[in-house]
Each structure stands twice: as C-alpha cells, then as structure tokens.
C-alpha cells in the first residue's frame, strides 16, 4: 500500500512537472501567435456599466485567448500518454491517466467548453454580438446547460448516482432533483469563473489555488488519475499566470475561463463536494453573488447596490490599484481554500 502511494505521488509530480515545463516552452509561442494575428481583446461598450468601461478601456488591444495554453498542454499530454500506452504499454500504462471512470467525461467537457470559449472570443475580437462583441449571455447559458445536461445524464442514468454530501450530516439522496442540481452547479461555476476573469492575474491565481484542495481530495479518495489530470492542468495554469500577472502580456479569454469553470463544476460533482464550492472557489462565488445582487437590485429596487460589478470593479472604482485588488483577493481565496479543506477533513474523514 505504501509503495502504491509513493508511486502515485511520483506519477502526479512527474506529470505536473512535464506540464509545467511544456507550458513555459509554448507560452512565448502562443504570445507570438496572438500578436502576429492581432488577436486582441475588445472592451465591451456597455452603457449600463460606465465605470467598467472607463477603468478598463486602456486594456483594449491586449492579446487574448492566452488560456489556450493550459488546455492545449492538458489535451496534448493526455492524448500523448494514452496513445503511447496503447502502442508500447509498460511505463506508459502507468503514466496514462485517461480513464473512463475518472477523467474522460471531464476531458470531453473541457474540450467542449474550450471550443465555445474560442467562438465567444472570436466574436469579441471582431465585435460580433451585443455591446461590442461576444456571444449573448442567453446563448452561453444554453451551451453551458447542454454540457451540464450531458454530465447530469451520465451521473444519474449511467452511474445511477444521486447522492449529495452535506458536511457533518452525511449523504442525502436527491432522486430526480439531482439532475437540475447538477446542471445548476456546472452552469454556476462557468458563470462565476467568467465573472472573475477581469483583472490581471485574478482568475489564474484563484484557479491555481482552487486546484490544490481538489488534487488533495482526489488523492485521498484514491482517484489518482483525476489527481494526475489536475496536476497537468495546474502546470499549465502556472505558466499562464506567469505571463498574466500585472501588467498582463495576454488575457485568459473566454476559452480559458469557460474551460476552468466547467472543470471546477465537474470536479465538485465527481468528488461530491458541491457544498464546499463557496469555500474552494470563494472569490468566484463572491464575484458571481455580487453580479446577481446587482441585477436584482437594479430590476426591483431601481438602483445599484455596488458601484460596479463584478465586485472587483467596485474596489477599483473607490481607488484601489488593480494589483492591490488582485493580491487581496488572492489572500481571501487562499484563506477560504485552507478553511474549506480543513472542514472537509473534519467532516468527511472524521479527523
């Protein structure tokens, strides 16, 4: 047993290291490609959000779609080790983490999300769509719902799974309600991560920290292939973040934020930690909640609750430098993530 654990730790660190090295190698090539093809971010002109437009107008013209780094590297490593395991077996069977039980559904969902994000980014680049470009919110919600519905069907019908873990209470069977709950979690995390991607280094740093508890939980649950996949994603996110820290050389783009959002949603359902999401993804939860409150306030109270949303724009509006907002949000995310992991260990593992 001890030997197996050590071998799996070696596997996870080796794949994570491969991903990190490869990601740092291709990051300059991606940046060069984005600059050469003038794949620049267009700041959406929203008359209902003058503060956002004024603060971020200077960011227009910065390369976008840099998030392709972590999903390109993830897919490349995943399919490379899969093919090598089929051809040569041996050590490649050990390093292969593409399995039906743990990672195929997640990889497929990430791929669909990445493609949707590419379309959204292209629409933004060429100013196709409302408010200066991009897919309409309704279209994005529909597409995310379709991805989530596939996952919900897989879990409820194929796996016959309808269990939700409630901290310190235990497992609760949701029955048919598991399907809408599943869809809500996936769509919600995709929306929340998209809203978080608004400052240099914010979404990348938050995602990097949020991957830590999920790698730990996957390992504790014996889902070593899932932990390996997340280590590969983490390596790509690290390289992306290196270039995305203020002043950002490129932005994540919707192809990155949507992919990460869908990933975290499926992770929550795979590890039965949906109710831990407000802690593991504290900043995205905080950002999404501010947007929802603002929408309801404007619709029913006919006034704004915040100066601008997502909430990080409010802090910019009151005079906080962008770097201060990002680093303070990192601190909050880190503390919430540690607290969430502690609660998990105390409740699930009864330590």
C-alpha positions, 0 to 999 in steps of 0.5 A: 500500500505504501509503495502504491502511494509513493508511486502515485505521488511520483506519477502526479509530480512527474506529470505536473512537472512535464506540464509545467515545463511544456507550458513555459516552452509554448507560452512565448509561442502562443504570445507570438501567435496572438500578436502576429494575428492581432488577436486582441481583446475588445472592451465591451461598450456597455452603457449600463456599466460606465465605470467598467468601461472607463477603468478598463478601456486602456486594456483594449488591444491586449492579446487574448485567448492566452488560456489556450495554453493550459488546455492545449498542454492538458489535451496534448499530454493526455492524448500523448500518454494514452496513445503511447500506452496503447502502442508500447504499454509498460511505463506508459500504462502507468503514466496514462491517466485517461480513464473512463471512470475518472477523467474522460467525461471531464476531458470531453467537457473541457474540450467542449467548453474550450471550443465555445470559449474560442467562438465567444472570443472570436466574436469579441475580437471582431465585435460580433454580438451585443455591446461590442462583441461576444456571444449573448449571455442567453446563448452561453447559458444554453451551451453551458446547460447542454454540457451540464445536461450531458454530465447530469445524464451520465451521473444519474442514468449511467452511474445511477448516482444521486447522492449529495454530501452535506458536511457533518450530516452525511449523504442525502439522496436527491432522486430526480432533483439531482439532475437540475442540481447538477446542471445548476452547479456546472452552469454556476461555476462557468458563470462565476469563473467568467465573472472573475476573469477581469483583472490581471492575474485574478482568475489564474491565481484563484484557479491555481489555488482552487486546484490544490484542495481538489488534487488533495481530495482526489488523492485521498479518495484514491482517484489518482488519475483525476489527481494526475489530470489536475496536476497537468492542468495546474502546470499549465495554469502556472505558466499562464499566470506567469505571463498574466500577472500585472501588467498582463502580456495576454488575457485568459479569454473566454476559452480559458475561463469557460474551460476552468469553470466547467472543470471546477463544476465537474470536479465538485460533482465527481468528488461530491463536494458541491457544498464546499464550492463557496469555500474552494472557489470563494472569490468566484462565488463572491464575484458571481453573488455580487453580479446577481445582487446587482441585477436584482437590485437594479430590476426591483429596487431601481438602483445599484447596490455596488458601484460596479460589478463584478465586485472587483470593479467596485474596489477599483472604482473607490481607488484601489490599484488593480494589483492591490485588488488582485493580491487581496483577493488572492489572500481571501481565496487562499484563506477560504481554500485552507478553511474549506479543506480543513472542514472537509477533513473534519467532516468527511474523514472524521479527523 
